[in-house]
Amino acid sequence: MDDSNKTSQLDLAGLDDTCREVLDLLCYDLLATLDAFELTERQFDPGIVSYLQEKLSPFADRLEGSGKQFHSISPPSNFKLFHDQLNDATINATDALRIFGAPAGLEASLINFRKAKRKICRTREKLFSLRRSLPTVNRFLIEAAVHERIDEFDPDRPPRTDVGLFHVGMEEDPYARGRFSLYVPESYGGYQAWPLVIALHGGFSHGRDFLWTWFREARSRRFILLAPSSHEATWSITGIDVDSATLNKTLEYIAERWKIDKNRILLTGISDGATYALSRALDKQPPFTAFAPVSGVLPPFDLRNAKDRRIYWVHGAFDWMFPVERARQDYTILKTAGADITLRVIDDLSHTYPREQNDRILTWFDSSLALPTPKAAKPQIRNSNI
């Protein structure tokens, strides 16, 4: 098992003022870059690539400048590992923006965007390992609603050692196929069964990257997150299903090591991952209790098992790969077959992942996963004998 939980916790108070200023600037530029790229992912459409490139260009220039400043400082010996890790994260993010910003035709721009997304995901992974030394990074990797309670969700001393981010079967190849990435939030204590969300990547992608689409929510709402990878470039939608057996074995592996609530297992995915999730919804006895496809299509499978299947379908009104008319037709087919299905069409969405819909999906799936509400002030009791 390859794990990514070797966190660097360093007291940065000992750095001189110049180093602190350079570090603060770099962190600001890095997080601003990640925010901007996340918005680009949400808005991406082949027809507006040049517009998106123009929007990201200033972030690339600023990050490259602050990255060079950080790289040039001479760190104390106990600061070197931290310095090298943060420098690597910065290089990955800068490379991502430069790759996406390169002039290219339509097909090449799609390939470049996939390459850039992978670099950004490796940046997130590096930053996660540094979060204990960088409070702004730690808050960035959790939902805003629980920022003030972050110690509850990411304790300095987790109740278990088998928590954190794991990449299983990727020791030699970080993007091996047919393997999986897993995040068990640090607040997991093993005292009660937790929900499991299984997130399936799209075609030509990988679970190690798609995991970050749900990472903040898993930390903030306390569910275990599994992001498997297909055996081939995409999921076994047609032909022999080589992915189902592996996915089932993965579920067994996880259930043997962590307490999973088998009545709360959500299978979700984007594009081909959504289509494959729908195909598994038509299994006779699926191990999943709910399904949330995003921007997929219904495979031409037997619908006899569709009755009472819980499905929350999200689709973009401007989806250029799977037009929304097809989603509406498939919704009607499943509804007629007896599925307990909801279709939510997002007016400004193309064929991309709408991160803001995770809250709706989770609340629909299990109301206990709704964001925690702020603690109300305790009312004063007057003239009480208690």
DOKE-889087 format. One record per residue (C-alpha): y, x, z; chain. Coordinates in nm, 2 decimals. Each point is the difference from the previous one (the first is absolute). Last residue first. Example, Ala and Ser with C-alpha at 12.3 -4.5 7.8 and 13.67 -1.06 7.14 Angstrom:
2
PT      Y      X      Z chaine
PT  -0.11   1.37   0.71      A
PT  -0.34  -0.14   0.07      A
This chain:
386
PT      Y      X      Z chaine
PT   2.42  -3.27   3.77      A
PT   0.24  -0.22   0.20      A
PT   0.24  -0.03  -0.28      A
PT   0.36  -0.10   0.02      A
PT   0.08   0.17  -0.33      A
PT  -0.25   0.16  -0.23      A
PT   0.14   0.24  -0.25      A
PT  -0.17   0.00  -0.34      A
PT  -0.18   0.31  -0.11      A
PT   0.16   0.14  -0.31      A
PT  -0.21  -0.07  -0.31      A
PT  -0.22   0.28  -0.12      A
PT   0.06   0.05  -0.37      A
PT  -0.26  -0.16  -0.22      A
PT  -0.31   0.19  -0.11      A
PT  -0.05  -0.01  -0.37      A
PT  -0.27  -0.24  -0.11      A
PT  -0.35   0.13   0.04      A
PT  -0.10  -0.27   0.25      A
PT   0.06  -0.25  -0.28      A
PT  -0.30   0.13  -0.19      A
PT  -0.03   0.00  -0.38      A
PT   0.31  -0.20  -0.07      A
PT   0.21   0.22   0.23      A
PT  -0.16   0.31  -0.16      A
PT   0.08  -0.12  -0.35      A
PT   0.35  -0.11   0.09      A
PT   0.08   0.34   0.16      A
PT  -0.16   0.19  -0.28      A
PT   0.23  -0.18  -0.25      A
PT   0.29   0.26   0.05      A
PT  -0.22   0.26  -0.16      A
PT   0.01  -0.17  -0.33      A
PT  -0.24   0.21  -0.20      A
PT   0.07   0.04  -0.37      A
PT  -0.06  -0.19  -0.32      A
PT   0.35  -0.15  -0.02      A
PT   0.16  -0.19   0.30      A
PT   0.34  -0.17  -0.01      A
PT  -0.12  -0.36   0.04      A
PT  -0.30   0.06   0.23      A
PT  -0.27  -0.26  -0.07      A
PT  -0.20  -0.10   0.31      A
PT  -0.34  -0.17  -0.07      A
PT  -0.19  -0.14   0.30      A
PT  -0.37  -0.07  -0.01      A
PT  -0.26  -0.18   0.21      A
PT  -0.25   0.02  -0.28      A
PT  -0.17  -0.33  -0.11      A
PT  -0.09   0.07  -0.36      A
PT   0.31  -0.19  -0.11      A
PT   0.22   0.23   0.21      A
PT  -0.17   0.30  -0.16      A
PT   0.06  -0.12  -0.35      A
PT   0.36  -0.11   0.08      A
PT   0.07   0.35   0.14      A
PT  -0.15   0.16  -0.31      A
PT   0.24  -0.20  -0.22      A
PT   0.30   0.09   0.22      A
PT  -0.10   0.37  -0.01      A
PT  -0.04  -0.01  -0.38      A
PT   0.35  -0.15  -0.03      A
PT   0.13   0.28   0.22      A
PT  -0.08   0.25  -0.28      A
PT  -0.25   0.28   0.09      A
PT   0.14   0.33  -0.12      A
PT   0.37  -0.08  -0.04      A
PT   0.04  -0.18   0.34      A
PT   0.34  -0.15  -0.01      A
PT  -0.07  -0.30   0.22      A
PT  -0.19   0.23   0.23      A
PT  -0.32  -0.11   0.18      A
PT  -0.12  -0.05   0.35      A
PT  -0.33  -0.18   0.07      A
PT  -0.10  -0.10   0.35      A
PT  -0.37  -0.09  -0.01      A
PT  -0.22  -0.16   0.26      A
PT  -0.34  -0.09  -0.15      A
PT  -0.08  -0.37   0.07      A
PT  -0.19  -0.05  -0.32      A
PT   0.00   0.30  -0.23      A
PT  -0.38   0.06   0.03      A
PT  -0.09  -0.21  -0.31      A
PT   0.27   0.17  -0.20      A
PT  -0.22   0.23  -0.21      A
PT   0.20   0.28  -0.15      A
PT   0.26   0.03  -0.27      A
PT   0.22   0.24   0.20      A
PT   0.32  -0.16   0.16      A
PT   0.30   0.21  -0.07      A
PT   0.21   0.24   0.21      A
PT   0.36   0.04   0.11      A
PT  -0.07   0.01   0.38      A
PT  -0.33  -0.13   0.13      A
PT  -0.02  -0.11   0.36      A
PT  -0.35  -0.10   0.11      A
PT  -0.13  -0.13   0.33      A
PT  -0.32   0.02   0.21      A
PT  -0.16   0.30  -0.15      A
PT  -0.37   0.08   0.04      A
PT  -0.07  -0.20  -0.32      A
PT  -0.29  -0.25   0.00      A
PT  -0.05  -0.15  -0.34      A
PT   0.25   0.23  -0.17      A
PT   0.30  -0.18  -0.17      A
PT   0.25   0.17   0.23      A
PT  -0.14   0.33  -0.12      A
PT   0.12  -0.08  -0.35      A
PT   0.35  -0.08   0.14      A
PT   0.01   0.33   0.18      A
PT  -0.09   0.17  -0.33      A
PT   0.29  -0.17  -0.17      A
PT   0.23   0.10   0.28      A
PT  -0.11   0.36  -0.02      A
PT   0.04  -0.01  -0.38      A
PT   0.37  -0.10   0.07      A
PT   0.07   0.05   0.37      A
PT  -0.24  -0.06   0.29      A
PT  -0.10  -0.21   0.30      A
PT  -0.32  -0.06   0.20      A
PT   0.07  -0.13   0.35      A
PT  -0.26   0.02   0.28      A
PT   0.07  -0.22   0.30      A
PT  -0.33  -0.18   0.10      A
PT  -0.18   0.34   0.00      A
PT   0.23   0.12   0.28      A
PT  -0.05   0.37  -0.03      A
PT  -0.06   0.22   0.30      A
PT  -0.01   0.36  -0.12      A
PT  -0.29   0.25  -0.07      A
PT  -0.29  -0.22  -0.12      A
PT   0.24  -0.25  -0.17      A
PT   0.16   0.28  -0.20      A
PT  -0.33   0.13  -0.15      A
PT  -0.12  -0.36  -0.07      A
PT   0.32  -0.08  -0.18      A
PT  -0.04   0.33  -0.20      A
PT  -0.35  -0.11  -0.09      A
PT   0.13  -0.33  -0.14      A
PT   0.27   0.18  -0.20      A
PT  -0.26   0.24  -0.15      A
PT  -0.23  -0.29  -0.09      A
PT   0.29  -0.19  -0.16      A
PT   0.13   0.29  -0.20      A
PT  -0.28   0.05  -0.26      A
PT   0.03  -0.35  -0.14      A
PT  -0.18   0.03  -0.33      A
PT   0.21  -0.13  -0.29      A
PT   0.34  -0.14   0.04      A
PT   0.23   0.01   0.30      A
PT  -0.14   0.32   0.15      A
PT   0.33   0.14   0.12      A
PT   0.22   0.26  -0.18      A
PT  -0.01   0.36  -0.09      A
PT  -0.36   0.02   0.11      A
PT  -0.16  -0.01   0.34      A
PT   0.28  -0.22   0.14      A
PT   0.20   0.13   0.30      A
PT   0.00  -0.16   0.35      A
PT   0.31  -0.07   0.20      A
PT  -0.09  -0.13   0.35      A
PT   0.26  -0.10   0.26      A
PT  -0.08  -0.09   0.36      A
PT   0.24  -0.26   0.15      A
PT   0.26   0.04   0.26      A
PT   0.32  -0.16  -0.12      A
PT   0.24   0.29  -0.01      A
PT  -0.24   0.28  -0.10      A
PT  -0.19  -0.21  -0.26      A
PT   0.33  -0.14  -0.14      A
PT   0.14   0.34  -0.05      A
PT  -0.31   0.12  -0.19      A
PT  -0.04  -0.29  -0.24      A
PT   0.14   0.14  -0.32      A
PT  -0.08   0.35   0.13      A
PT  -0.38  -0.07  -0.04      A
PT   0.06  -0.02  -0.38      A
PT   0.03   0.38  -0.02      A
PT  -0.33   0.11   0.16      A
PT  -0.16  -0.31  -0.15      A
PT   0.04   0.13  -0.35      A
PT   0.17  -0.10  -0.33      A
PT  -0.11  -0.01  -0.36      A
PT  -0.04  -0.38   0.02      A
PT   0.15  -0.17   0.31      A
PT  -0.07   0.08   0.36      A
PT  -0.21  -0.22   0.23      A
PT   0.12  -0.06   0.36      A
PT  -0.25  -0.10   0.27      A
PT   0.17  -0.15   0.31      A
PT  -0.21   0.00   0.31      A
PT   0.08  -0.21   0.31      A
PT  -0.07   0.15   0.34      A
PT  -0.28  -0.05   0.25      A
PT   0.09   0.06   0.36      A
PT  -0.01   0.29   0.25      A
PT  -0.02   0.27  -0.27      A
PT   0.34   0.14   0.10      A
PT   0.19  -0.01  -0.33      A
PT   0.36   0.10   0.06      A
PT  -0.03   0.30  -0.23      A
PT  -0.06  -0.23  -0.29      A
PT  -0.33   0.05  -0.18      A
PT   0.08   0.10  -0.36      A
PT  -0.28   0.04  -0.25      A
PT  -0.02   0.17  -0.34      A
PT  -0.31  -0.05  -0.22      A
PT  -0.25   0.16  -0.24      A
PT  -0.13  -0.11  -0.33      A
PT   0.22   0.24  -0.19      A
PT   0.12   0.34   0.14      A
PT   0.37   0.03   0.02      A
PT   0.04   0.27   0.27      A
PT  -0.30   0.18  -0.15      A
PT  -0.18   0.24   0.24      A
PT   0.03  -0.19   0.33      A
PT   0.05  -0.34  -0.17      A
PT  -0.31  -0.18   0.13      A
PT   0.19  -0.20   0.26      A
PT   0.38   0.03   0.01      A
PT   0.10  -0.09   0.36      A
PT   0.34  -0.10   0.15      A
PT   0.02  -0.06   0.37      A
PT  -0.24  -0.10   0.27      A
PT  -0.34   0.14   0.11      A
PT   0.15   0.17   0.31      A
PT   0.05  -0.31   0.20      A
PT   0.26  -0.13   0.24      A
PT   0.28   0.18  -0.20      A
PT   0.20   0.25   0.20      A
PT   0.35   0.03  -0.14      A
PT  -0.02  -0.38  -0.07      A
PT   0.06  -0.13  -0.35      A
PT   0.02  -0.38   0.02      A
PT   0.12  -0.04   0.35      A
PT   0.23   0.30  -0.03      A
PT   0.16  -0.16  -0.30      A
PT   0.14  -0.29   0.20      A
PT   0.36   0.03  -0.11      A
PT  -0.11   0.05  -0.36      A
PT  -0.21  -0.32   0.01      A
PT   0.19  -0.23  -0.24      A
PT   0.08   0.30  -0.23      A
PT  -0.36   0.04  -0.11      A
PT  -0.16   0.34   0.06      A
PT   0.00   0.32  -0.21      A
PT   0.38   0.03  -0.01      A
PT   0.00   0.00   0.38      A
PT  -0.22   0.30   0.02      A
PT   0.21   0.18  -0.26      A
PT   0.31  -0.06   0.20      A
PT  -0.18   0.12   0.31      A
PT  -0.09   0.34  -0.16      A
PT  -0.22   0.22   0.22      A
PT  -0.27  -0.27   0.05      A
PT   0.03  -0.10  -0.37      A
PT  -0.11   0.33  -0.15      A
PT  -0.35  -0.11  -0.11      A
PT   0.15  -0.32  -0.14      A
PT   0.24   0.21  -0.20      A
PT  -0.28   0.17  -0.18      A
PT  -0.16  -0.33  -0.09      A
PT   0.32  -0.15  -0.11      A
PT   0.06   0.30  -0.23      A
PT  -0.35  -0.03  -0.14      A
PT   0.08  -0.36  -0.08      A
PT   0.32   0.10  -0.18      A
PT  -0.20   0.25  -0.21      A
PT  -0.24  -0.27  -0.10      A
PT   0.28  -0.24  -0.09      A
PT   0.15   0.27  -0.23      A
PT  -0.33   0.04  -0.19      A
PT  -0.03  -0.37  -0.05      A
PT   0.37  -0.01  -0.12      A
PT  -0.07   0.29  -0.24      A
PT  -0.29  -0.18  -0.15      A
PT   0.21  -0.31  -0.06      A
PT   0.28   0.22  -0.14      A
PT  -0.25   0.16  -0.24      A
PT  -0.10  -0.34  -0.14      A
PT   0.35  -0.11  -0.06      A
PT   0.15   0.32  -0.13      A
PT   0.13   0.28   0.22      A
PT   0.31   0.15   0.15      A
PT  -0.08   0.15   0.34      A
PT   0.13  -0.20   0.30      A
PT  -0.35  -0.10   0.13      A
PT  -0.11   0.36   0.01      A
PT   0.32   0.12   0.16      A
PT  -0.01  -0.27   0.26      A
PT  -0.36   0.07   0.09      A
PT   0.06   0.38   0.00      A
PT   0.28  -0.05   0.26      A
PT  -0.23  -0.21   0.22      A
PT  -0.28   0.25  -0.02      A
PT   0.23   0.29   0.07      A
PT   0.15  -0.17   0.30      A
PT  -0.34  -0.07   0.15      A
PT  -0.10   0.36  -0.05      A
PT   0.32   0.12   0.17      A
PT  -0.08  -0.23   0.29      A
PT  -0.34   0.15   0.04      A
PT   0.13   0.36  -0.04      A
PT   0.27  -0.05   0.26      A
PT  -0.24  -0.16   0.25      A
PT  -0.24   0.29  -0.04      A
PT   0.29   0.25   0.04      A
PT   0.17  -0.15   0.31      A
PT  -0.20   0.20   0.25      A
PT   0.10   0.32  -0.18      A
PT   0.37  -0.08   0.00      A
PT   0.11  -0.13  -0.34      A
PT   0.20   0.20  -0.26      A
PT   0.21  -0.25  -0.19      A
PT  -0.03   0.01  -0.38      A
PT  -0.25  -0.29  -0.04      A
PT   0.23  -0.23   0.19      A
PT   0.30   0.07  -0.23      A
PT  -0.22  -0.03  -0.31      A
PT  -0.13  -0.34   0.12      A
PT   0.36  -0.12   0.07      A
PT   0.09   0.08  -0.37      A
PT  -0.31  -0.14  -0.15      A
PT   0.03  -0.31   0.20      A
PT   0.35  -0.06  -0.11      A
PT  -0.07   0.05  -0.37      A
PT  -0.31  -0.21   0.00      A
PT   0.17  -0.28   0.19      A
PT   0.28   0.00  -0.26      A
PT  -0.26  -0.05  -0.28      A
PT  -0.17  -0.30   0.15      A
PT   0.23  -0.27  -0.14      A
PT   0.01   0.17  -0.34      A
PT  -0.38   0.01  -0.02      A
PT  -0.01  -0.37   0.09      A
PT   0.24  -0.09  -0.28      A
PT  -0.20   0.22  -0.25      A
PT  -0.33  -0.17   0.11      A
PT   0.14  -0.35  -0.05      A
PT  -0.24  -0.14  -0.26      A
PT  -0.31   0.16   0.15      A
PT   0.06  -0.20   0.32      A
PT   0.03   0.14   0.35      A
PT   0.20  -0.20   0.25      A
PT  -0.23   0.02   0.30      A
PT  -0.10   0.36  -0.08      A
PT   0.37   0.09  -0.04      A
PT   0.08  -0.16   0.34      A
PT  -0.27   0.22   0.16      A
PT   0.15   0.30  -0.19      A
PT   0.34  -0.07   0.16      A
PT  -0.14  -0.03   0.35      A
PT  -0.20   0.32  -0.05      A
PT   0.31   0.18  -0.12      A
PT   0.21  -0.12   0.29      A
PT  -0.27   0.12   0.23      A
PT   0.00   0.34  -0.15      A
PT   0.38   0.02  -0.02      A
PT   0.04  -0.08   0.37      A
PT  -0.28   0.23   0.10      A
PT   0.16   0.28  -0.20      A
PT   0.34  -0.05   0.16      A
PT  -0.14  -0.01   0.35      A
PT  -0.20   0.32  -0.06      A
PT   0.31   0.19  -0.14      A
PT   0.21  -0.11   0.29      A
PT  -0.28   0.09   0.25      A
PT  -0.04   0.35  -0.16      A
PT   0.38   0.06   0.02      A
PT   0.02  -0.12   0.36      A
PT  -0.28   0.24   0.12      A
PT  -0.35  -0.13   0.05      A
PT  -0.13  -0.03   0.36      A
PT   0.04  -0.38   0.01      A
PT  -0.26  -0.02  -0.28      A
PT  -0.29  -0.05   0.25      A
PT  -0.29   0.01  -0.24      A
PT  -0.28  -0.25  -0.05      A
PT  -0.18   0.07  -0.32      A
PT  -0.27  -0.26  -0.07      A
PT  -0.35   0.09  -0.11      A
PT  -0.09  -0.36  -0.07      A
PT  -0.07   0.02  -0.37      A
PT  -0.38  -0.02   0.02      A
PT  -0.26   0.11  -0.25      A
PT  -0.34  -0.14   0.11      A
